[in-house]
Amino acid sequence: MKKYILLFAVMVMFFGCEEELIDQPAISFYPNTAVEATEGDGVTYTVRLETTGILTTSASIQIDVTNGAFLVTTPALESNTLTLNLEPGQTSTFFTVQVLEDVIPSNYEAIFKVSSVTGGLSGIANGTFTLFVNSLDLACPEAESIERTDLSVARSQIGETLTIVGSVNSTDYGFNSGQYFVEDETGGINIFHSANQGLVNPGDVVKIVGEVSTFSEQVQIAPNSVDIICEENGIPVGVEISGSDLTLTSEFLGRRVRLSGVTINEADWPTVPIGTGSGVNVSASVDGVSFIIRIDRGESFYDGSDSPGGTIDLIGTMGRFADDVQIFPFFDGDVTSAGSGGGGSSGGGSGNATALPFTDDFENCAGAGEFNIPENWVEYNAPGTNTDRGWACRPFARSGSWAVQASANSGDAAADDAWLISATAFDLTSVSNAYLQFYVESFFDGDGGITLLYSSDYDGSGDPTTGSWTEVTDINSQLPAAGSGGFVEILTNLTGATGNEIYLAFQFESTTSNSSSWTIDDLVFSETEPGSGGGGGGSEPDLSTISTVRSMAGMEVKIQGIVTTPDYGFNNGQFYVQDGTAGINVFWGGNFGQVAIGDEVEIIGTIGDFSSQVQISPSSLSVIGTGNALPAGTVITDSELTVDSDLQGSRVTISGVTLVDDSQWPTAPIDAGSGVSVEATVGGVTFEIRIDRGESFYDGSSVPSQPFTITGALGRFEDTPQILPFVNGDIN
């Protein structure tokens, strides 16, 4: 099987820049910079590399691989080197890797490093990818035959006595209380073996029989017996996670995890040995999510250690105490200063600041998740103000799928003072101009507004009022009116900030819950003036057929077509259009109800994808005709029901369909999510029938008699083809 794993690290990406910003693009590993695997797991991992612009000439990428003896890659390794080629018009490439069983009795790291680029590539932006290979089970074959309950299942079996097998991933902590964590490939759990201190060591593979219970809401097992199967077998390397994974019900509770760019309160750090209690709590946050770093008394390497600085990279075991998520670092190397050992910027900056050009299209919100804070930014809410709204990732983009939005609408009835601050400073020490371009849209005609500021003396941690901030007032006349709708280009030159390292901030203030909302997308910060991307006098693209634009990823295009579906996705602003050549999905986040089936529309927007489905995200949309007939479905066979079909986005018809499980059919109205996916087969091919919530005629309908004929828009979700029926008669 294939698995696409999104593990996010803070990186500088330049997507969406006009061509004059970068003569030749650079290459980066994106979105993954690290993946954890288990030897012999049978998984094919796909590793992507993205360019910072569209290639105009062919290019070649050489990747040196360290510790690749037990890896199988496509293309194949030759003398520990991978070679990838790119053609004009491409913006990405990939390779695949499988991990074989090995004879290495411990975990190891396979490192993929871009060593050189030639042709149409100018350089390397983020050139290292790490595959953490975990040999937990195969290095302890004695454990394989033991009947046990997977820890992901055991965690829900409160009150049951179970047998579990796992690797000890912590010290025996809790100041002589006999407490530690174990994990297997499915999950982790706390072990509370009261007064039995020192029975196990980190890396031991243990068999435990005991009752599952909770203490201060943390799931634990109180052992009746503990047997060590293999001694000091290697500590799991840790799963790369983001702030959105730091929840009280996270699947990673009890497991070793890795976080980058964590901000800590240095005053909490135990720089002298802890003298009382079982440990201390250090307040921390990442991606706008607050949590606790728990330093154990006597058993953590960091008890009585120097403060690592305000921003760190963190490895540790995730736990919880009541309503707080905790991460426990135990071992030397679990805490490092963020960015240590690499990075840097041009000019005379500190080496930790971000060099220009910088762009952010906020598509990394796909990893952070809706209502969380986008990568590259942090949020601060002033004391005494609301925390239930403020800044968050939202699917209301100008281009692509995601943007960042500030709003207090429908929130708590109190004042809002929310800051969105760049996670790192920008290095303007050796530039004479610093153009900042971004796009803003406002919904709801209420109070509230945004302010752009910068600071050269803010330290990047916590309360922004500890620094002095300069307001950029020349954007105020460019901002759209509250509730006006439609993205407006904002452009300013921060010449007063040059010669310094600066933090950028957007401040949102509101006094009521009936506020306006402010959406920001497609931010570019560069030394040269960006070209206008529309709405500010730039020329619009020529009209193209849909079949032509489907392959033009990242490009702004203009199309015309007939709307073939309702505005679906449960109030999402999403539909399909097709012309005489092809069809395409339209994602117009937040603009629900603007079109109807049979409308002829003209769209200017950017081609992208979401969950591997090609889509266009409009910057403008006009209805140029109404009442057109719904196109008939193109008759296809099972061999044409594929994720890369030329008919993706068009209406299709296929006969002889049966359901895999009738119980999946929504015979009652769907009351959660945006719809349901029903597995179906035809001619030995499995696909999904996607029934949309509220907009499909078949939401809350009887199970169709089988076999049947289905007509609908042909879509895809990752590696699965989907057909979306909407109108009465689409299923016969």
N, C-alpha and C positions, 0 to 999 in steps of 0.2 A: 504494500500500500504506500501511498505518498502522504506525507505530512508536511504542511506549511506552518512553521512555527514563528510567531511574531514576538521577538524579544528585543526590546527597544533600548538603545543607548543614546545619550545626548550626542548629536553630531551636527555639523554644519552642512546643510544641503542647499542647493541653489536652484531648485525647481521653479519654473515659471519666469525666469529672467528673459528679458529681450535679448536678441542675438548680439547686440552691440556691447553687452556687458561682458561676455566671455567669448573670445574669438574661437577657441576650441574647448570643448567640454573636458572635465576631469571625470574620474571613475571612483565609485565608492561601493563598498558592501552596504546594501540597504534592502529591507529594513532590519535585517539580522546582523549583529556583530558577534553573537555567541549562541550556541545551541548545546544542550546537554543530551547525550545519547548513552545507551547501554550496549555494550558489545554483544553482537549476535542478536539484536532486537528485531532484525528483519525489516526495519523501517528505511525507506528511501527519503533522505533529507534533501530538499531543494534549496540551494543557496543562490540568492540573487545579487547581482551587481547592477547599479543604476549609473547612468551618465548624468552630468549636470546640464545637458542640452542635447539637441538632436545632432547626430553625426552628419557631417557633410562629405567625409571621405572615410574609407575603410580604416579599421584599427585592429590592433592585436594586443592582448593582455597576457603577460606571463605571471603566473602565481607559483611561488615556491611553497612547498608543503613540508612541514616538520612532523615527524612521528606518523607517517602515512603508511607504514608497513602492513597494517591490518585494515586498510580502507580500500573500497572499490569505488572509483569515481567514473563519471561519464561527463566529458571525455576522459579517457584513461590517463593516469599518471605516467609520465615518461621521465625517468631519472629524477623523481621527486618534484616534477614540474607539471603544472596544468597550463595549457594554452587555449585561450578563448578568442574568437574572432567576432568582430562587429562590422556590419555593412552600413553604408549611408542610409540615413533615415531612422536607424535604430536608436533606442534610448536605454536598452537594458539587455542583459544576457544572464545566463545561469549555468550552474553545473549541479550534478547530483552526487551524493555520497552515501554509501552504506558502510556500517561498521561490522567487521567480521569478529568471530570469536578469536581470542588471542591467548598467548601464554604469559602475558604481563600480569603479575599478581597484585596489581594496584591500579588505581585510577590514573589516567594520563590526559594530556592535552595535545590534540592535533591542531597545528597552527597553519593557516593559509594566509600568506602575505603577498600582496601584489608587488613584484620586484621591478617590473618595467612595463611601460606602455609605448606603443609606436603608432604611427599613422595619425589619424584624426583626433587622438586624445592628447590633451596638454599636460596631464599630470594625475596625481593620485590624491584624493581628498580624504578618504577613510579606507585604508588599504589592508586591514587585518581582520580576519574572521577566526574565531576559536571554537573548535569542537571539543567539548569536555566529555571524555569517554569514561563512563562509570562501569567498573568491573565488579560491582558489589556481589552479584549472585554467582557468577561463574568462577570467581576466585574462592568460593566456599561451596564446592559441590555437595558436601555433606548436608547442606540445608535444603537442597532441591527436592528431596523425597519426603520432607516433613509436611504432613497435612496441616494447613493453617488457614486462617481467615485474612484476606487482604486488609491492610490497614484502612483503605478508603471505605471499606464496608464496616470494619470493626468500629469505626468512630460513631456510627449511628446505632450501635447495638447496646444502648445504655441498660445496665442491669444484667447483661448476659456474661457468662464465663466462657472465654474463648482462648484458643491457641493462636499466637501470632509469631512471626519470624521477621526480624529486621536487623538493621545495622545501627549501632549506637552512634549518634551524630553529635553528641555533646559530652562534656565532662559530667561526672557524678556531682551535681550541683545542689544548691539550696542550703549551703552551710551545714553540712553533716546530716542532711535529711534523707539521703538515699533517693535521689531524684535525677532522671535523665530523659532524653528523648531517643526514640528509635524511628527509623523510616524504612519502608520498602519501596518498590517501584511505583506503588499506587498512592501512597500517602504517608503520614507520620502521626505519632501519638506520644503523649507524655507518660512516663512510667513513674509512679510514686511507690517506692519500696521502703517505707518508713524505717529509719534507724539502721538500714542495711547499706551504709556508706561504703564505697570502695569495692563493690563486688564486680563491677564491669569497668572496662576502659573504652575510650573512643575508638571506633572502628571494629569493636567486637560484633560478630553476628550472633544474635541471641534468640533462643526460643523461650517464650514467656507464656504461661498459663495464668489467667487472672480475670477478675471482673472489671468490666468497663463502667466507669462512673464519671462524674465531673467534680471539679473543685474550682470555685470562683469562675464558673462557666467554661473552664478549660477541660477538654475531654482527656481522661487518663485511664490507665490500667493499674490496679493494685495487685501485684503478682502473688499467686500461690506458690509458684516455682519459677526459677530463672536458670536456664541452662546455656552455657556459652558453647556455641557450635564451632566457631572459628575465632581465633584471637587476633585483635588489632589488624583487621582486614582492610583497612583503608577508610577514610572519612569521605562521605559523598561530597562532590564538588559544589553542589548547590545549584538550584534552578534560578535562572535569570527571570526576575519579575519586575513589575512597575507599581506605581502607587495605587493603581486601581485594584491590584490584587491584595492590598492590605485591608482585608475585611474580617469581621468576627466569624464568618462562616467560610473563609477561604479554603480552597482545596489544598493549599500549601501549608496549612497549620501542622506543626510537628516536623516539618521538613527543613533542610538547609536551603536558604534562598540567598540571592545576590541582588543588590540594589545599587544603582549609580546616582551620583549627584544628590546625596542626602544632606540636608541642612540640620545642624544640631545646635542646641543651646550649650555653648562651651562652659558656661558657669555650672552646669550640672555634672560635668565630667569628673570622675573620682581620681584626681591627680595624686592623692595620698591614699594609702591602703584603707579600705573601708573598715571602720572600727565597730560598728553596731549593725544589727539586722542581718538579713541574708543577701543584701545587695542594694544597689541604687538605680533609680530611673533617670535616664537622660532624655529630655524632650527632643523630638526629631520630626522632620517632615520631608516628603518627597512628592513631586508632582501635585502639590497642594493638599496632600493627605498627611495628617498628623498621626504619629505613633510613638511608642516608647522603645528606646534601646535599653535593655536590662543588663547591667553589669553585675555579675555574680560575685559575692564576697569570697575571696580565696581561690575560686576555681576558674575565674576568667583571667586570661592574660592581661586584660585591660584594667583590672583592679590596681589602682595606684600607678597609672601610666600617664605620660604627658598627653595633653589634649591634642587630638589629631588635626585641629583647625575647624573652621566653621562649616566646611563642606567636605563630605567624605564619600568613599565607596565602601559598601558594607556587605559582609557575609555573616550569616548567623542562622540560628534555628528560630522559626516563627512560632510564637505561642500567643496566649491571651490571658489577661487577668481582668475579670468582670467585663467592662465595656472598652477596655484598652487592648489594642494589638501590640504585641511585644516582639522584638527580635533580640536574641541572645548571641552576642559574639563571644566565643570561648578561646579561640586559638590565635596565635601569632599570625598576622597576615589577614585576619578577618576584617580589620579596619585599616584603611589607607586614606591618605589625603586625596581628594578628588583630583584626577588629572595628573597624579604624580607619575614621573617617568616618561612623559610624552606630551604631545600637543605643542602648542606655541602659536605665535602669530607674527605677522610681519612688523617691521618697524621697531620702536623702542618700548613696546608694551611689556607687561609683566610675564608674558608667556602663557597665562591662563585665560586671557581675554580672547574673544572671538574676532577674527580679522574680517574685513569687508572683502568681497561682497557676501551678504547673508540674505537668504530668502526663507520665508516660512509660508507654506500654503495650508498648514494646519491639518494635512492629511494624516499626520502621526496621531491625531485624535482617534483613529481607528484602533490603536493599541491602548490609549488611555481610557477610552470609553466615554459615552455621553455623560455630561454633567461633571466630569473630572477636568483637571487642568491640563492643557496641552504641553507636550514636551517642549523644551526650550524656554519655559516660562514658569513662574511661581505666583501664587496669589497671597495677598495679605489683607485681612479684614481689620479695620481699625477697632480698638477696644470699645465695647458698648454698642456696636452696630450689628446689623444682621449678618448671619453666616449661611442662611438657607438659600440664598440666590447668588448674587455677585457674578463672577466670571466662570465660564464653563465651556467645554466642547459642545457644539450643537451641529446638527446636520443641515444647516441653512447656508450653504456655501455659494460664493460667486462662481467658482470653478471647482471641479472635483466634488468631494462629498462632504467635507467638514470645514467649519470655521470656528472662531471663538466669539462668544457672545456675553455681554453684560446685561443683566436685567434684574429688577426687583418685582416684576409684574406677578401678581397673585401670591407674593411671598408674605412674610410676616409684616405686620403693620408697625414698622419702625424704620429708622434711617439706615441707609446703606452707604458705606465708604469702603469700596473694594478696589484694591490695586492689583493690576496684572504687570509683573515686573520681569524683565529678562533674567533668565537663570544665571547668565554670565555677563560680564561687562563686554562692551565692544571696543576694540582697539582703534582709536582715531589718532594715535600719537604721531603718525607720519602721513596723514592725509590732509588735503587743503579743502576738500568738499566732502559732505556726508549727506547724500540725498536719501530721504526716507519716503517711500511710496507705499500706500496701502489703500484698501477699499473698505468703505463703511456703508452699512445699510441700517435704517432705523424702522422699527415697527412700534405701534401703539403710541397714541398721541397723549402721553402722560408727562409727568415731571421727570427730571433726571437728565444727566448728560455725561459725556466723557471728556477728559483732558489728557493731552500728551505732555509728558515731562521727561527730563533727563537729569542725571546727577553724576558728578565726577568724584564725590567723596562718600557716597553710600558704600558700605562694606559688603553688600550682597547678602546680608543675613537679617531676617526678622523685620522689625519695625522700620519702614522706610523713612519715617520722620527723624531718625537718627542722622540722616544725611540732609544736605540742602539740595533742593530741586528747582530747576528752571522750567517754567511753562513755555511750551511752543505755541505762541498765540496766533501765528499766521495760519494755522489750520482751522481756526474757529469759523472763519468766513467760508471755508470750503465744505464744512460738515453739512450733511443733509438735515432738513427740518425733522423734528421728532415725529415718528409715525409716517413718514413720507413714502417708505418702501423704495426698493431699487438701489443697487450699489452705486456709490459715487467715489471717484478717484480722489485721493488726498496726496499731495506732493509738497514736501518742504525740504529745505537745505539747512542742516544743523551746523552752519559754519561757526557758530559760537561755541560749539562743543569740540571742534577739532583741536588736536594737540593733547588730548586727554583720553583716558579710558573711561567710558560712561556706561551707566545702566539706563535703559529705556523703561518707561512705565506708562500705562494707560490707567487713569483713575476714573472710576465710575462712582458718582454720587447721586443719591435719590432720597427723598424725604417720606415717600409713601409707598404703599404696595401697588398703587395704580401707576407704575412708572412706564416710561418708554424703554425699549430695548435697543441695544447697539451691537451690531455684528461687524467683526473685522475679519478680512480675508486677504490673501495674496500680498503679503508684506515683503518688500524689497528694500534693503539698506545697502547702498553702494556709493563708491567714490564718483562714479559717472552718472549722469542723469538718466534714469530709465525712460524708455519710450512710453508713450501713452498707450494703455491697453483697452481703450474704449471709453466712451462717456466724457472724454476730455479732448476730442478733436481728432483722434487717430482714425485712419481709414479702416473701414470694415472689410472683412474677407469677401471674396467672390463667392457666388452661389455654387455649391457642389452637390453631387448626388450622395445619398446616404451610403451607398456601396463604396464610394471613394473615401469618405471621411472615417469610416470605421477603423481603418488602419493608421489614422493620423494622431496617435496618442500624444497628448500634450499640446496639440495645435488648436488655435482658435479657428473655427469654421462657421460657415453659414449653410443651413439646409432648409428645405421646405418639405412638408409631408402631411399625411392624414393621421389624426389621432385615432388609434385603434383600440384603446382601452379606457376605462374610467380613470380618473385621478386617484390612484390606489395607494397602498402602503399605510392605511389607516391614518389619514390626515397628513401624509408625508410630502405631497407634491411630486408625484412620480407617475409616469405613464409611458406608453410606447407610441412611436410614430413610424410610418413607412411611406416611401415613395415607390415609383415603379421599379426601383433597382434593389432595395433592401429595406431593413427596418433597424431601429435602435431604441434603447431605453433612454428616457429623459429623467434626470433627477434634478428637480427644482425645489430643493428643500425649503419648507415653510410657506410655499406659494400654492397651497391646496385650493382646489376648486376653480382654477382659472380657465380650464379647458373642458371640453366634452367630447365624447365619441363622435367622429364625423367632422370635427373642426379641421380646417386646413391651417397650419401654423408655419410661421417663419421663425427660425431660432438661430441666434448667434451665440456660440458657447464653446467650451473647451472639451475636447475628447479625453476621456479617462476611463477608469474601470472601478467597479466595486465588487468585491468577492468574485473577481475574474470576469464579470459581465461588463461588456463595453457599454459606455453610457456617454451622454453629452450633458454638461451642466450649463444651463443658459446664463448668459449675462444679459440677454434681452430675448423677449418672446412676444410675437404679435400674432393675433388671430386674423388671418386674411380671407377666411371663408368658413361657412358653416353648413351643416346639413348634408355633407357628403356621405355616400354609401360606404358601409363598412367593407373593406376588401375581403374577398373570399379567401379562405385558407388554402395555401399551396399544399397539395396532397404529397405526403412523404411516406417512406417506408422506414422500418426499424433501423436500417443501416444509415439513414440520414439523421437519426435522432442522436446527435452528438453535440458536445460542448463547443466544438469549433466549426459548426455548420455555418455556411454562408447565409442561411436563413435565420440565424439568431436575430431576434428583434422583430421578426415578421410573423404574421398569422400563418399557422400551418394546420393541417388536418391529417390525422392518422387513425386507422381502423384496427380492430382486433385487440383492444386494450382490456386488460383485467387488473384488478387491484390485488396487491400483495396481502393486505389485511383490511377487511371491510370496516373494522372498528376505528380505523384512522379517519374515516370520512366524517366531516362535521355535520351530523344530523341535527344538532342544536346550534343556534347562533354562536359564533366564536366570541368569547368575552375577554380574551387576553391576547396580547401580542398583536402583530399585524396580519396574521393569517396562519394557516396550517399547511404542512406539506404531506401529501398522501402518496405513498410508494405505489408504483404501478409498473406493469411489464407489457411488452409487446414484442413478439418474435425473439424472446430471449434477452431483450435489452431492458434494463431497469432504469426508470426515470421517476421524476416527481411531478405530481399534479399539484400546483400551488393554488389554494383557495384563499382569496383575499378576504380579510375581515371587513364586512360591511359593504364592500363594493362589488363582490362577485355574486351573481345570481345563485350560486351553489353554496353559499354560506348558510347553513341551516337547512339543507335539502336532503331528500331521501338518497340512500345509497343507490347508484345507478345499476340497472340490470347489465349483466356482463355476458360476453364481451361487448364493448361499445366503441363508438367513434367519437373522438374529441377534437375540437378546434380551439385554438387559442394562441396567444403570443408565445413564441419559443424563446425561453430565457435560459439562464444558467445560474447556479450558485456554487462557486468553487468548481469541483470536478463533477457536478451532477447536473444533467440537463433537466429543465423544467418546462412544462406547458401550463400557461395561466388562462383558464377559461373564465369569462366574465359575464356574457350575455346569455339569456335563455335561448336554447338551441345549440349552444356550443358542445353539449354532450347529448348524443343520441344513442 
